[in-house]
Amino acid sequence: MNWQGELNKYLASTYKNWVISKRNVFTLFELFFWPLVNLLSIGLLTRFLMVDESMVSFLLVGSIALTILQVAQMDVAYVLLFDMWSKSIKNTFIAPIHSRHLIFGSLFFGIMRGSVVFAILASISFYLFDFRFQAGGLIPPLIFLAGVFSMAAIIGITVCISILTFGQKADVAAWSLSGLILLFSGIYYPVDVLPFFLQVLARAIPLTYFLEYYRSIFIPGPHHLAVGLSLAALYLLLGLILFDRAIRRARRTGILLWLSE
Amino acid sequence: MSEKSVQARGICKSYKSLFGSAKTVLEGISLDIDREEIFGLLGPNGSGKTTLISIFSTLIYPEKGSLSILGLNARRDRGEIRKIINISTAKPNFPWSLTVRENLVHYGMLYGLYGLGLNRTVEDQIDAFELGEYRDVKFENLSTGLKQRLSLAKAMLNHPRLLFLDEPTTGLDPDMSAKTHDLIRRIHDEEGISVIMSTHYMPEAELLCDRIAFLRKGEVAALDTPQNLKNHLELGKRVKIAYRGLANLDALRALEGVLAVRGNPGMVDGQIDRKVARPVDGQLDGQVDKQLEILMDSNEDSLDRILKSFQDAKILDINIEEPDLEDVFLELAR
């Protein structure tokens, strides 16, 4: 098969997610309503607490990261969730595709939606709270976004693995995982405030390092970007391998059939 | 030797629950299916038809056994096999909010179609399955028949060499079923595509299938052409007699060569439905026209004995039928 056919196998998931999203009124809530509510809440809280400019940046970076993470991870998870909800998963797995086609195709759509959300939130943050996302140039926000999107892919893959392992009940994982990330990776506070064993857990989450890196532009301090990049690459690779294994297991156990009935 | 679309040897499958108990679905299925035939899988609910088709189409894996699809090893060459097969399932499901065209575009992309080729193939299938009027209708708003047609159109997107149809007319009205039969026949005859289909509609299997495998409790209970199956099982003939007058049912049942006597309509478990024919002291009331359905063996003297037992009645009509596949099914499913 030539490269265009191979490319279209990836873009099939992008296309499906795009068509479903454009017809879903909740997309507007996902892209605009909740992100704005979240950003304005945090931004106004900083006004009320009269925190300094660097702390405003610290909190807004966390708020923006969490929002983008939730949007993008859902897009990756949607690649199987939509199939599971419509009981059409059989049609997807009868086709000559690999796990990478599903994950990267849907991640691409997640990156597009996440980028739109980032642009909106960064603009509003600038006008309302004087937060300059490009303060250190364009490279830091791009690296930060790449980190958030890779984390979204890892969470999305985890949800997909859960769907193929536990079936319908895995919906819950889709909505809960980013909440755990919120707790443990220092979205609204430095991970130093966590108890020691939770700090160890936080240090195992790549997003922790990407947040520290981007925040170091606004509040100079140490960061370990290389560790974050390495962990993200490792988890992504591991996630794809485990997703492949989950698909094989689902074919062995017959769960692919049950999810279609 | 003719090329095989499927060569299966000792296929076994069981489903295990989370806590370890296993339910065996297929036990040592061995089949050779020729490339040029329409092959039918028949059997009662739970006999393993869908599981077997899902294994043949590489959607799920068998526990034991060897399988070759179109000459390719189903364990080693799954990717290649998926490129040249496709499936249309019973109760077809697709993403709800995608239209007919969008669904076909999506699945076409999954099969690596692109550009003008993708558009042309999608349009061809929309035309072939008469979906043009519904191209912009969302899947959730389609009727059962249209969903089935979309499923068949999707199954043809990659121009498969082998097509699996899992109960393709379930839920369709007779008119749509007939159209679907025509489509299946056309796909096979004109496009040279091998077809393996499961069904529990006997007339459908008799109409379409060159050979049939009856599955019962995960095993092949019988395998042959529809005609041979009927012949080999020696199911006898069905004699339908409409008459007026008296007939002694007990004597009729006791006749040599009579396998069963049924009221018609309304036979219940081999007994006359009393709403249809009301016996009086072992005899049927002679005041109204009545019908009986008598299953008899193939012995030519049996019919003579049956007719003699109606000497006190006036025979209004008599019809003798060969057994159909439904009789075979009932016999094998016992």
Interface residues (C-beta under 8 A of the other chain):
Chain A: M1 Q4 G5 E6 L7 N8 K9 L11 A12 Y15 K16 V19 I20 R23 N24 F82 D83 W85 S86 K87 S88 K90 N91 T92 F93 I94 A95 P96 I97 H101 R248 R251 R252 T253 G254 L256 L257 S260 E261
Chain B: K13 Y15 K16 T50 T51 S54 S57 T58 L59 I60 Y61 E63 G79 E80 R82 K83 I85 N86 I87 T89 K91 N93 F94 P95 W96 S97 L98 E102 V105 H106 Y107 M109 L110 Y111 G112 L113 Y114 G115 L118 F139 K154
